[in-house]
Each structure stands twice: as C-alpha cells, then as structure tokens.
Amino acid sequence: MNINIRVAVKEDCTRLLELINELAVYEKAPEEVTVTIEEFIDAGFGEKPVWKAFVAEENEVVLGFALFYTRYSTWKGCRLYLEDFLVTEAARGKGIGKLLFETVIAEAKNGNYNGMTWQVLDWNEPAINFYNKYKAYIETGWLNASLSKEQTHDL
C-alpha cells in the first residue's frame, strides 16, 4: 500500500462531499448533510476560505480526509478544530487514519495552535478507541446545541 497524504485541492471537493455523506450515513444522520457542492467549494477555496483539509490517496483515489479550521476559545486561545475525519470503510484497518490524524497533529504543532479539539459520538467505540491510543481527553457533560439557517431567519 502506497498512501500519499497531501493538502486538499478544489478538485477534491466532489470526492470529499461523497465521503462526508458516507460519514453522515455511518453517524445515522444522512439527511443532515444539506451543504451544496457550490457552498462547499466556496467555503474551502473561495474569497474567504474557512476550512482546510488533508486527503489520503492511493493511486490518485482519495480514501480518507481530515477537514479542520481554526477555533477560538476564550479559555485556551486558538485551537485547531477537527471537523470531520474519515477513512472510507473499505480502506479501514490499514493505518490510513493514523497517517491522517498524525498529519493534523503536526499541523496543530507547526501552526502554533494551543492544541486541537474535535467531537466523537459516545457510541462510536472504534473512534473512541482510536483516540484513546493518543491519550486524548474525551469530555463528558457537554451537549451540542445549534440553530438551523431557517431558525435564524425566523427569529
């Protein structure tokens, strides 16, 4: 296996969105992916990009990705926030996730972030076990909250 980890480019967006949909299915929420390809491309490669990503590819096929951005914490300062991290199901167990995750860790270190943060579903034991190998602190007690675009317009 010859895996190449590289920075995502605009041309990767269609494949990244396919993988995002695969992740949503795994997380039992496929209907929650409402971003259009145009919005996704603009958010990563438009005038004001807000996200970056690394992709893992073999033979020019993207098998996984890690998408992240800068999050500001009033308690901790600038932290790298890992929004999505996925290796496609057929490619799992081959060390690709380790390569991607360690590339993101290096980005946090080299970017002089005050650490990195992410979320994991409490039932996702494979992911929790993976993060535990890195001695990650997994919080309890916090609940996610959000308002949809429609809700913000109706208020």
C-alpha positions in Angstrom: 0.0 0.0 0.0 1.4 3.4 -1.1 -0.6 6.1 0.7 0.0 9.7 -0.1 -1.1 12.4 2.4 -1.5 15.8 0.8 -3.3 19.1 1.2 -6.8 19.0 -0.4 -7.3 21.0 -3.6 -10.5 22.3 -5.1 -10.7 19.4 -7.5 -11.1 17.1 -4.4 -14.3 18.7 -3.3 -16.7 16.3 -5.1 -15.0 13.3 -3.6 -14.8 14.9 -0.2 -18.5 15.5 -0.3 -19.1 11.9 -1.2 -17.0 10.9 1.9 -18.9 13.4 4.1 -22.1 11.7 3.0 -20.6 8.3 3.9 -19.7 9.7 7.3 -23.3 11.0 7.8 -24.7 7.6 6.9 -22.3 6.0 9.5 -23.4 8.6 12.1 -27.1 7.7 11.3 -27.9 11.2 10.0 -27.7 11.3 6.2 -30.4 13.8 5.9 -28.4 16.3 7.9 -25.9 17.0 5.0 -27.5 19.9 3.3 -24.5 21.8 2.0 -24.3 22.1 -1.8 -21.2 21.4 -3.7 -21.0 25.1 -4.6 -21.2 26.2 -1.0 -18.6 23.6 0.0 -16.2 24.7 -2.7 -16.6 28.4 -1.8 -16.1 27.7 1.9 -12.8 26.0 1.2 -11.5 27.8 -1.9 -13.5 31.0 -2.4 -12.6 34.5 -1.5 -12.7 33.8 2.3 -11.8 30.2 2.8 -12.8 28.9 6.3 -11.6 25.3 6.1 -8.5 23.3 5.1 -8.2 19.5 4.7 -5.7 16.8 4.2 -6.5 13.8 2.0 -5.1 10.3 1.9 -4.9 8.8 -1.5 -3.7 5.7 -3.2 -3.3 5.6 -6.9 -4.9 9.0 -7.1 -8.1 7.8 -5.4 -9.0 9.7 -2.2 -9.6 7.1 0.5 -9.9 9.5 3.5 -9.7 13.0 4.7 -9.4 15.3 7.7 -11.1 18.6 7.5 -10.2 21.3 10.0 -10.3 25.0 10.8 -9.2 27.5 13.5 -11.5 27.7 16.5 -11.0 30.4 19.1 -11.5 29.5 22.8 -11.7 32.3 25.3 -10.2 29.9 27.8 -7.5 28.4 25.6 -6.9 30.7 22.6 -6.5 29.5 19.0 -7.1 25.8 18.7 -7.2 23.6 15.6 -10.7 22.1 15.3 -11.0 18.8 13.5 -14.5 19.0 12.0 -14.5 15.7 10.0 -12.2 12.8 9.9 -13.0 9.7 7.9 -11.3 6.8 6.1 -13.7 5.1 3.7 -15.0 1.8 5.1 -13.2 -0.4 2.5 -9.8 1.1 3.4 -10.0 1.0 7.2 -7.5 -1.0 9.3 -4.6 -0.2 7.1 -3.1 2.7 9.1 -4.5 5.4 6.9 -6.4 7.0 9.8 -3.2 7.1 11.8 -1.3 8.9 9.0 -4.1 11.4 8.6 -4.5 12.1 12.3 -0.8 12.5 12.9 -0.6 14.9 9.9 -3.3 17.0 11.6 -1.4 16.8 14.9 1.7 18.1 13.1 -0.4 20.9 11.6 -1.5 21.9 15.1 2.0 21.8 16.3 3.6 23.6 13.3 0.7 26.2 13.2 1.5 27.1 16.9 -2.1 26.3 17.9 -2.8 25.9 21.6 -3.9 22.3 21.0 -6.6 20.7 18.9 -10.2 19.7 19.6 -12.9 17.6 18.0 -16.1 15.7 18.8 -16.8 12.0 18.8 -20.2 10.3 19.3 -20.5 8.4 22.6 -21.5 5.2 20.8 -18.6 5.3 18.3 -16.4 2.8 20.1 -13.9 2.3 17.2 -13.2 6.1 17.1 -13.0 6.4 20.9 -10.6 3.5 21.0 -8.5 5.1 18.2 -8.4 8.5 20.1 -7.5 6.7 23.4 -4.3 5.5 21.7 -3.3 9.1 21.6 -4.3 9.7 25.3 -7.0 12.2 24.1 -9.1 13.7 26.8 -12.8 12.9 26.0 -15.1 15.3 27.8 -18.5 14.4 29.3 -21.3 16.7 30.4 -21.5 19.0 27.3 -24.4 18.9 25.0 -24.3 20.2 21.4 -26.7 23.0 20.5 -27.5 24.6 17.2 -29.9 26.7 15.2 -30.6 26.0 11.6 -30.5 28.6 8.9 -34.3 28.6 8.8 -34.5 29.1 12.5 -32.1 32.0 12.5 -34.2 33.6 9.8 -37.5 33.0 11.7 -36.3 34.6 14.9 
